[in-house]
Amino acid sequence: MVDIKRFSGSKVTIINQDESVPTFYANNVELFATKFDVRFKMGHIQAIEEDTLKVRGVATVYMSLAHAEAFAAKLNEMLSTIHQIDFDEDKPHDERKPS
C-alpha cells in the first residue's frame, strides 16, 4: 500500500496531459462511501421540475479513503486561499494575492 502522506507536497508530473484525457464539467456531485473507498458520481443539471432535479451523468470517480482524505484537504486549502484573494478587476493580476 502506498503511503499517501509521504507524497504530500511532492512534485507531480502528468505523463499524458493531452486530448486523450477527458475533461468534464459537473455542477452536481453525489457522494457514496464504503469502508474501502469513496465514489463521486458527477453530473450536469439539465432541468429542475417541481421537486425533481434532472441530472445527466458525466463521470464517476472512485478513490481510496486515503486519497479522498488527501484530495479533501487540498481542496479545502485551495478554497480557503481563493476566498482570501482580492479579485478587484482594477488591480494588476500580480497584485491579486491572498490577504
C-alpha positions in Angstrom: 0.0 0.0 0.0 1.3 3.5 -0.9 1.7 5.9 2.0 -0.1 8.9 0.6 1.1 11.3 3.3 4.7 10.6 2.3 4.0 12.2 -1.0 2.1 15.2 0.3 3.6 18.3 -1.3 5.7 16.3 -3.8 6.2 17.5 -7.3 3.7 15.8 -9.7 4.4 15.2 -13.3 1.4 14.4 -15.5 2.7 12.0 -18.2 -0.3 12.1 -20.6 -1.9 15.5 -20.4 -3.2 15.8 -23.9 -6.5 15.5 -25.7 -6.7 11.8 -24.7 -7.5 12.8 -21.1 -11.3 13.6 -20.9 -12.4 16.8 -19.4 -15.9 17.2 -17.9 -17.9 20.0 -16.4 -20.1 19.0 -13.4 -22.4 21.1 -11.3 -23.9 18.2 -9.3 -22.0 15.6 -7.3 -23.4 12.7 -5.3 -21.0 11.1 -2.8 -21.0 7.5 -1.8 -18.6 5.7 0.6 -17.7 2.3 1.8 -15.1 1.4 4.4 -12.7 1.0 1.4 -13.3 3.8 -1.0 -15.3 6.9 -1.9 -17.2 7.4 -5.2 -18.0 10.8 -6.7 -20.9 10.5 -9.2 -20.7 13.7 -11.2 -23.4 15.1 -13.4 -24.7 18.2 -15.2 -28.1 19.6 -14.2 -30.4 19.6 -17.2 -33.7 20.7 -15.6 -35.5 21.3 -12.4 -39.1 20.2 -12.5 -41.2 20.7 -9.4 -39.3 18.7 -6.7 -37.1 16.8 -9.1 -33.6 17.6 -10.2 -32.8 16.1 -13.7 -29.1 15.4 -14.0 -27.1 13.9 -16.9 -24.3 11.8 -15.6 -20.9 12.7 -16.9 -18.4 10.7 -14.9 -17.9 8.6 -11.8 -14.6 8.8 -9.9 -13.5 6.2 -7.3 -10.7 6.7 -4.9 -9.4 5.1 -1.8 -10.2 6.7 1.6 -6.6 7.9 1.9 -6.7 9.5 -1.5 -10.1 11.1 -0.8 -8.8 12.5 2.5 -5.7 14.0 0.8 -8.0 15.4 -2.0 -10.4 16.9 0.5 -7.6 18.5 2.5 -6.0 20.0 -0.7 -9.4 21.2 -1.9 -10.2 22.9 1.4 -6.8 24.5 1.4 -7.3 25.8 -2.2 -10.8 27.1 -1.4 -9.6 28.9 1.7 -6.9 30.6 -0.3 -9.4 31.6 -3.1 -11.7 33.1 -0.6 -8.9 35.3 0.7 -7.9 36.7 -2.8 -9.0 40.2 -3.7 -10.5 39.8 -7.1 -10.7 43.5 -7.8 -10.5 43.7 -11.6 -8.9 47.1 -11.5 -5.8 45.7 -9.8 -2.9 44.2 -11.9 -3.1 40.4 -11.9 0.1 40.0 -9.8 -1.4 42.2 -7.0 -4.4 39.9 -6.5 -3.0 37.9 -3.7 -4.3 36.4 -0.5 -4.7 39.0 2.2 
